[in-house]
């Protein structure tokens, strides 16, 4: 019999005996998988001995607090590593300055030196320059690099960035831009922004050894308090989003978890420093922005940069009238999302709009639920899901069960990257993660009130 406790798999009787032997009042949280949907939950386990020699066992669901602790630990780890790397980089830069400066002096003085000695001096200069580049990236990660921010229109700068990228990426990479109209201005160091996009593009190229599509997309977005509550050092507000998407090999969840760590790399020795994404992370944070990674093995990766919007003084004084989200009309929404944290947030947001909400973690569970409750009005489903059924495939089968069922797709990938990989038909309504309450409300009503 298969156990829903991962640690007990294949050794259930032994595991039970271990639990009985541990007659403690409390032990560390246990990890369980729920029977339906495969969702991972964490439970505190309490043992109370009874007079007859038995044991009363009680469980308390601490999944949310466990996830909050994990996010806090990750934030503290990144902060600690940032302080360490910043200190090392600062001191190491001083050492490099001595090496580089004296090597360049030797190069100038040794005009009559032999070719052998010239090659040695040039090697020292090149090595010190590479060391300086590495320490600059460390300083970027630790948010201690010197920035020279300007108010820029990213839409007008991307053509120049594209020209640089086309020379770097090679002929096997199809570069595509999807630029939003009326893109907001942002306050950012343009040189460091170009470096960040270049680093992301190079990572994307390396993830597509046989070629593929690289998409750079821009849009205006609002990160609300519900989203920023789960992220440190981030304020709610208006941001300019830049997404770099590839159709490459993708990353596992464990790799994504460590992707921003300095010196973490999946490339072969000598083919990567492990500092590219670290630099992007530090640059985004130091600029008052945010960065996220969405990736699936064998599907691809999207990295999103969120840069704070810059508003002129005259616009800051304008007070736009507050708008309420469109109300629900006694409709039922079925949310299909495999990430437990994202699903919980989505269910909460949808419920706060007045909708009845059902939830599942995958396609087979969603179809089974629709068989039992065909009164669902709209399917809100992630595009990339486990268990062999993607969002579009679920929608196709669901409409056979519930004719006329409305569908709203959501994904962490940029919309153009999804559609051009053939996973989502053009013209279907798409909700891009992360989304705020207003965006969710408007998209739900758009689909529910539409004809298709």
C-alpha positions as CSV (number, residue, x, y, z in Angstrom):
1,X,0.0,0.0,0.0
2,X,1.3,3.4,-0.9
3,X,1.8,5.8,2.0
4,X,0.9,9.5,2.0
5,X,3.9,10.1,4.2
6,X,7.0,10.4,2.0
7,X,9.4,9.3,4.8
8,X,7.4,6.1,5.3
9,X,7.4,5.0,1.7
10,X,8.4,1.3,1.6
11,X,9.0,1.1,5.4
12,X,5.5,1.8,6.8
13,X,5.7,-0.7,9.7
14,X,9.2,0.5,10.7
15,X,8.1,4.1,10.5
16,X,5.1,3.5,12.8
17,X,7.3,1.7,15.4
18,X,9.6,4.7,15.3
19,X,6.7,7.1,16.0
20,X,5.5,4.9,18.9
21,X,8.9,4.8,20.4
22,X,9.1,8.6,20.4
23,X,6.7,9.3,23.3
24,X,7.4,13.0,23.3
25,X,4.9,15.8,23.9
26,X,5.9,17.3,20.6
27,X,8.3,16.7,17.7
28,X,9.4,18.6,14.7
29,X,6.8,19.0,11.9
30,X,6.1,16.0,9.6
31,X,5.7,16.2,5.9
32,X,2.6,14.6,4.5
33,X,1.0,14.4,1.0
34,X,-2.8,14.8,1.0
35,X,-4.7,12.0,-0.6
36,X,-6.5,14.2,-3.1
37,X,-4.4,16.4,-5.4
38,X,-1.1,15.4,-4.0
39,X,-0.7,18.6,-2.1
40,X,2.2,18.7,0.4
41,X,1.2,19.7,4.0
42,X,3.2,20.1,7.2
43,X,1.8,19.0,10.5
44,X,2.9,19.4,14.1
45,X,2.5,16.1,15.9
46,X,1.6,16.0,19.5
47,X,1.8,12.8,21.7
48,X,0.0,12.5,25.0
49,X,0.4,9.3,27.0
50,X,-2.9,7.7,28.2
51,X,-3.3,5.9,31.6
52,X,-3.7,2.5,29.8
53,X,-0.3,2.8,28.2
54,X,-1.5,4.0,24.9
55,X,-0.9,7.3,23.1
56,X,-3.2,10.1,22.0
57,X,-1.9,11.7,18.8
58,X,-3.0,15.1,17.6
59,X,-2.0,17.0,14.5
60,X,-2.0,20.7,13.8
61,X,-1.7,22.0,10.2
62,X,1.2,24.4,10.2
63,X,1.7,24.4,6.4
64,X,1.3,28.2,6.0
65,X,3.6,29.1,8.9
66,X,6.1,26.6,7.5
67,X,6.1,28.3,4.1
68,X,6.4,31.7,5.8
69,X,9.4,30.5,7.8
70,X,11.0,29.1,4.6
71,X,10.5,32.5,2.8
72,X,12.0,34.2,5.9
73,X,15.0,31.9,5.9
74,X,15.6,32.4,2.2
75,X,15.4,36.2,2.7
76,X,17.8,36.0,5.6
77,X,20.2,33.7,3.7
78,X,20.3,36.1,0.7
79,X,20.9,39.0,3.1
80,X,23.7,37.2,4.9
81,X,25.3,36.0,1.7
82,X,25.0,39.5,0.3
83,X,26.8,41.1,3.3
84,X,29.5,38.5,3.1
85,X,30.1,38.8,-0.7
86,X,29.9,42.6,-0.5
87,X,32.6,42.7,2.1
88,X,34.8,40.2,0.3
89,X,34.3,42.0,-3.0
90,X,35.2,45.4,-1.5
91,X,38.4,44.1,0.0
92,X,39.3,42.0,-3.0
93,X,38.8,45.0,-5.3
94,X,41.5,46.8,-3.3
95,X,43.9,43.9,-3.8
96,X,43.0,43.7,-7.5
97,X,43.6,47.4,-7.9
98,X,47.2,46.9,-6.8
99,X,47.7,43.9,-9.1
100,X,46.1,45.5,-12.1
101,X,47.7,48.9,-11.6
102,X,51.2,47.5,-11.2
103,X,50.7,45.1,-14.2
104,X,49.7,48.0,-16.4
105,X,52.7,50.0,-15.2
106,X,55.0,47.1,-16.0
107,X,53.4,46.9,-19.5
108,X,54.2,50.6,-20.1
109,X,57.7,50.4,-18.7
110,X,58.7,47.2,-20.4
111,X,58.7,48.6,-23.9
112,X,61.9,46.8,-24.7
113,X,60.9,43.6,-22.9
114,X,61.0,40.2,-24.7
115,X,57.9,38.8,-26.3
116,X,57.8,36.1,-23.5
117,X,57.8,38.8,-20.8
118,X,55.2,40.8,-22.6
119,X,52.8,37.8,-22.8
120,X,53.3,37.3,-19.1
121,X,52.4,40.9,-18.2
122,X,49.4,40.8,-20.6
123,X,48.1,37.7,-18.9
124,X,48.3,39.4,-15.5
125,X,46.4,42.4,-16.8
126,X,43.7,40.2,-18.4
127,X,43.3,38.1,-15.2
128,X,43.0,41.1,-13.0
129,X,40.4,42.6,-15.3
130,X,38.4,39.4,-15.1
131,X,38.7,39.4,-11.3
132,X,37.4,43.0,-11.3
133,X,34.4,41.9,-13.4
134,X,33.7,39.1,-10.9
135,X,33.9,41.4,-7.9
136,X,31.6,44.0,-9.7
137,X,29.0,41.2,-10.0
138,X,29.4,40.4,-6.3
139,X,28.9,44.0,-5.5
140,X,25.8,44.0,-7.7
141,X,24.4,41.0,-5.8
142,X,25.1,42.6,-2.4
143,X,23.5,45.8,-3.6
144,X,26.6,47.9,-3.1
145,X,27.5,48.8,-6.6
146,X,27.5,52.4,-7.8
147,X,24.3,53.1,-9.7
148,X,23.6,56.1,-11.9
149,X,19.9,56.0,-12.4
150,X,18.1,57.9,-15.0
151,X,14.5,58.3,-16.1
152,X,14.4,56.2,-19.3
153,X,11.9,55.0,-21.9
154,X,12.8,51.4,-22.2
155,X,10.9,51.0,-25.4
156,X,13.2,53.5,-27.2
157,X,16.3,51.8,-25.8
158,X,15.5,48.2,-26.7
159,X,16.4,48.5,-30.4
160,X,20.0,49.3,-29.4
161,X,20.0,46.4,-26.9
162,X,18.6,44.1,-29.7
163,X,21.5,45.0,-32.0
164,X,24.0,44.0,-29.2
165,X,22.1,40.8,-28.5
166,X,21.9,39.7,-32.1
167,X,25.7,39.9,-32.3
168,X,26.0,37.9,-29.1
169,X,23.3,35.2,-29.5
170,X,24.2,33.9,-33.0
171,X,22.1,32.7,-35.9
172,X,20.5,29.8,-34.2
173,X,18.5,32.0,-31.8
174,X,15.3,33.6,-33.0
175,X,15.1,36.9,-31.1
176,X,11.6,38.4,-30.8
177,X,10.3,41.6,-29.1
178,X,6.8,42.1,-27.8
179,X,6.6,45.7,-26.6
180,X,3.7,47.2,-24.8
181,X,2.2,50.4,-26.1
182,X,2.4,53.5,-23.9
183,X,5.0,51.9,-21.7
184,X,5.7,53.8,-18.5
185,X,9.1,55.4,-17.9
186,X,11.2,53.9,-15.2
187,X,14.0,55.1,-13.0
188,X,17.0,52.8,-13.5
189,X,20.7,52.8,-14.3
190,X,20.6,52.2,-18.1
191,X,24.0,50.6,-18.3
192,X,23.3,48.1,-15.5
193,X,19.9,47.4,-17.1
194,X,21.6,46.5,-20.4
195,X,24.1,44.3,-18.5
196,X,21.2,42.5,-16.7
197,X,19.3,41.9,-20.0
198,X,22.6,40.7,-21.6
199,X,23.2,38.3,-18.8
200,X,19.7,36.9,-19.0
201,X,20.0,36.5,-22.8
202,X,23.3,34.7,-22.5
203,X,21.8,32.3,-20.0
204,X,18.9,31.7,-22.3
205,X,21.2,31.1,-25.2
206,X,23.2,28.5,-23.2
207,X,19.9,26.8,-22.3
208,X,19.2,26.4,-26.0
209,X,22.3,24.6,-27.4
210,X,20.4,23.6,-30.6
211,X,18.8,26.9,-31.0
212,X,15.4,28.2,-30.2
213,X,13.3,31.4,-29.5
214,X,14.3,34.1,-27.1
215,X,11.5,36.6,-26.4
216,X,11.9,40.0,-24.7
217,X,8.6,41.4,-23.6
218,X,7.7,44.6,-21.8
219,X,4.5,45.7,-20.0
220,X,3.1,48.0,-17.4
221,X,2.1,46.1,-14.2
222,X,0.8,46.8,-10.7
223,X,2.1,44.7,-7.7
224,X,-0.5,45.0,-5.0
225,X,-0.2,44.4,-1.3
226,X,-1.4,40.8,-1.6
227,X,1.6,40.0,-3.8
228,X,4.3,42.0,-2.0
229,X,3.3,40.4,1.3
230,X,5.1,37.3,0.3
231,X,8.3,39.1,-0.8
232,X,10.8,41.1,1.3
233,X,12.1,44.5,0.3
234,X,9.3,45.2,-2.1
235,X,6.7,47.9,-2.0
236,X,3.2,47.8,-3.7
237,X,2.9,50.1,-6.7
238,X,3.4,50.5,-10.4
239,X,6.3,48.8,-12.2
240,X,7.6,48.4,-15.7
241,X,8.1,44.7,-16.3
242,X,10.8,43.3,-18.6
243,X,10.5,39.5,-19.3
244,X,13.2,37.4,-21.0
245,X,11.9,34.0,-22.0
246,X,13.5,31.1,-23.7
247,X,12.3,27.8,-25.1
248,X,15.3,25.9,-23.6
249,X,15.9,23.0,-21.3
250,X,14.3,24.7,-18.3
251,X,15.1,24.2,-14.6
252,X,13.9,21.9,-11.8
253,X,12.3,23.4,-8.8
254,X,15.4,22.8,-6.7
255,X,17.6,24.6,-9.3
256,X,15.2,27.6,-9.4
257,X,15.4,27.8,-5.6
258,X,19.2,28.3,-5.7
259,X,19.4,30.1,-9.1
260,X,20.1,33.5,-7.5
261,X,22.8,32.2,-5.1
262,X,26.3,33.5,-5.9
263,X,28.5,30.9,-7.7
264,X,25.6,28.5,-8.2
265,X,25.7,27.2,-11.7
266,X,24.6,24.2,-13.7
267,X,27.1,24.8,-16.5
268,X,30.3,22.8,-17.0
269,X,33.4,24.0,-15.1
270,X,34.9,26.9,-17.0
271,X,31.7,27.8,-18.8
272,X,30.0,29.9,-16.2
273,X,30.8,31.8,-13.0
274,X,27.4,31.4,-11.4
275,X,27.2,35.2,-10.9
276,X,25.0,36.3,-13.8
277,X,21.6,35.8,-12.1
278,X,23.1,37.0,-8.8
279,X,24.0,40.3,-10.4
280,X,20.5,40.6,-11.9
281,X,19.0,39.9,-8.5
282,X,21.1,42.5,-6.7
283,X,20.6,45.1,-9.5
284,X,16.8,44.7,-9.3
285,X,16.7,44.9,-5.5
286,X,19.1,47.9,-5.4
287,X,16.9,49.6,-8.0
288,X,13.9,49.2,-5.7
289,X,12.4,46.5,-8.0
290,X,12.0,42.8,-8.0
291,X,12.9,39.7,-10.0
292,X,11.2,36.3,-10.4
293,X,12.0,33.1,-12.3
294,X,9.4,30.7,-13.7
295,X,10.7,27.5,-15.3
296,X,9.7,24.0,-16.2
297,X,12.1,21.2,-17.3
298,X,11.9,20.7,-21.1
299,X,9.6,23.7,-21.5
300,X,11.7,26.8,-20.9
301,X,12.4,29.7,-18.5
302,X,11.0,33.2,-18.0
303,X,12.9,35.7,-15.9
304,X,10.9,38.9,-15.1
305,X,12.4,42.2,-14.0
306,X,10.1,44.7,-12.2
307,X,11.5,48.2,-12.3
308,X,9.7,51.1,-10.4
309,X,7.7,53.4,-12.5
310,X,8.9,57.0,-12.7
311,X,6.1,59.6,-12.6
312,X,6.6,63.4,-13.3
313,X,5.6,65.8,-10.5
314,X,2.5,66.9,-12.4
315,X,1.2,63.4,-12.7
316,X,2.0,62.6,-9.1
317,X,-0.5,65.3,-8.0
318,X,-3.3,63.8,-10.0
319,X,-5.6,61.7,-7.9
320,X,-7.3,59.1,-10.0
321,X,-10.8,58.1,-8.8
322,X,-10.8,54.8,-7.0
323,X,-12.4,52.0,-8.9
324,X,-14.0,48.9,-7.3
325,X,-13.4,45.5,-8.9
326,X,-16.3,44.2,-11.0
327,X,-18.6,42.2,-8.7
328,X,-19.3,38.5,-9.0
329,X,-22.8,37.3,-10.0
330,X,-23.2,34.1,-8.0
331,X,-20.7,32.3,-10.3
332,X,-18.4,29.4,-9.4
333,X,-14.7,29.4,-10.4
334,X,-12.6,26.2,-10.5
335,X,-8.9,27.0,-9.9
336,X,-6.3,24.5,-11.2
337,X,-2.8,25.3,-10.0
338,X,0.0,22.9,-9.0
339,X,1.9,25.3,-6.8
340,X,0.3,25.2,-3.4
341,X,1.2,28.7,-2.4
342,X,0.0,30.2,-5.7
343,X,-3.2,28.2,-5.5
344,X,-3.9,29.3,-2.0
345,X,-3.4,32.9,-2.9
346,X,-5.5,32.6,-6.0
347,X,-8.4,30.9,-4.2
348,X,-8.3,33.7,-1.5
349,X,-8.3,36.5,-4.1
350,X,-11.1,34.9,-6.2
351,X,-13.2,34.3,-3.0
352,X,-12.7,37.9,-1.9
353,X,-14.4,39.0,-5.1
354,X,-17.6,37.1,-4.1
355,X,-17.2,34.0,-6.3
356,X,-17.7,30.5,-5.1
357,X,-14.3,28.7,-5.4
358,X,-13.3,25.1,-6.0
359,X,-9.7,24.1,-6.3
360,X,-7.5,21.2,-7.6
361,X,-3.8,20.8,-8.1
362,X,-3.8,19.0,-11.5
363,X,-5.9,18.2,-14.6
364,X,-7.2,14.7,-13.7
365,X,-8.5,15.9,-10.4
366,X,-10.1,18.9,-12.1
367,X,-11.9,16.7,-14.6
368,X,-13.1,14.4,-11.9
369,X,-14.4,17.3,-9.9
370,X,-16.3,18.6,-13.0
371,X,-18.0,15.3,-13.4
372,X,-19.3,15.6,-9.9
373,X,-20.1,19.3,-9.9
374,X,-20.9,20.5,-13.5
375,X,-22.2,23.8,-12.2
376,X,-18.8,25.5,-12.6
377,X,-19.0,28.7,-14.6
378,X,-15.3,29.3,-15.4
379,X,-12.1,27.4,-15.3
380,X,-9.1,29.3,-14.1
381,X,-6.1,27.1,-15.0
382,X,-2.4,27.3,-15.1
383,X,-0.9,26.6,-18.6
384,X,1.9,24.3,-17.5
385,X,0.8,21.5,-15.2
386,X,1.9,18.0,-14.0
387,X,0.4,14.6,-14.7
388,X,0.5,14.9,-18.5
389,X,-2.3,17.4,-19.0
390,X,-1.6,21.1,-19.8
391,X,-4.0,23.9,-19.3
392,X,-5.3,23.9,-22.9
393,X,-5.8,20.1,-22.8
394,X,-7.7,20.4,-19.6
395,X,-9.9,23.1,-21.1
396,X,-10.6,21.0,-24.2
397,X,-11.7,18.0,-22.1
398,X,-13.6,20.1,-19.6
399,X,-15.8,21.6,-22.3
400,X,-16.9,18.1,-23.2
401,X,-18.1,17.7,-19.7
402,X,-19.5,21.2,-19.2
403,X,-20.5,22.6,-22.7
404,X,-20.0,26.3,-22.9
405,X,-17.6,26.4,-19.9
406,X,-15.6,29.7,-19.8
407,X,-11.8,29.4,-19.6
408,X,-9.2,31.9,-18.3
409,X,-5.5,30.8,-18.6
410,X,-2.8,32.0,-16.2
411,X,1.0,31.5,-16.3
412,X,4.3,32.9,-15.0
413,X,5.6,32.8,-18.5
414,X,5.3,35.9,-20.7
415,X,2.2,35.6,-22.9
416,X,4.1,35.8,-26.2
417,X,6.5,33.0,-25.1
418,X,3.6,30.7,-24.3
419,X,1.7,31.4,-27.5
420,X,4.7,31.1,-29.7
421,X,5.6,27.7,-28.2
422,X,2.3,26.5,-29.4
423,X,0.9,25.8,-26.0
424,X,-1.9,28.4,-26.1
425,X,-3.9,29.5,-29.1
426,X,-3.8,33.1,-30.1
427,X,-6.8,35.2,-28.9
428,X,-7.5,33.3,-25.7
429,X,-7.7,35.4,-22.6
430,X,-4.5,35.2,-20.5
431,X,-3.7,36.3,-16.9
432,X,0.0,36.8,-16.3
433,X,1.5,36.0,-12.9
434,X,2.0,37.8,-10.7
435,X,-1.4,39.4,-10.8
436,X,-3.3,41.8,-8.5
437,X,-6.9,41.7,-7.4
438,X,-8.0,44.3,-10.0
439,X,-6.4,42.5,-12.9
440,X,-7.9,39.2,-11.8
441,X,-11.3,40.7,-11.3
442,X,-11.3,42.4,-14.7
443,X,-10.1,39.3,-16.6
444,X,-12.7,37.1,-14.9
445,X,-15.5,39.4,-15.9
446,X,-14.0,39.8,-19.4
447,X,-14.3,36.0,-19.9
448,X,-17.6,35.5,-18.1
449,X,-19.3,38.4,-19.9
450,X,-17.8,37.5,-23.3
451,X,-19.4,35.4,-26.0
452,X,-16.6,32.8,-26.2
